[in-house]
Amino acid sequence: MEPQEALRMHQQRNIPGSYQDFLVNRHSDTIIRDLFKKIKRGELDVRKTPDVTFLGEEGIDAHGLTKEFFHLVMNSLKNGQGGYILFEGKQDHLVPVICEEFNQSRYFRYVGMPIAMSMLHSGYGFVGLSCALSIYMHGD
């Protein structure tokens, strides 16, 4: 089965049709920290469709704002914005940092949730991971 077809089938089975609001400051360096707080408090449901509003901007989320939001999130994860440097290496060769504190704090689980949510709702994944790591995660 082709990856896009598998994703489409997964989306149909796992998106319940309900929404959750995201109020986002696109110029903030704390997007990741704010997202991690939502995850920690149990306020983030990966299956619910995001309804994104950018502070100070007009617009209705017809999937474009969601894609922009997840683009900002993935770039923040890659670049270590907001004080969370979770990946190291060169572009297209990123690997998770080795840090026992991050492991114990469940940060990598927190990273996986927005990546999964982004794939489910916008089709935008985490670009830049090491090819070897991607193959390992897919089990190929």
Secondary structure, 3 states (H helix, E strand, C coil): CCHHHHHHHHHHHHCCCCEEEEEECCCCCCHHHHHHHHHHCCCCCCCCEEEEEECCCCCCCCCHHHHHHHHHHHHHHHHCHHHCCCEECCCCCEEECCCHHHHHCCHHHHHHHHHHHHHHHCCCCCCCECHHHHHHHHCC
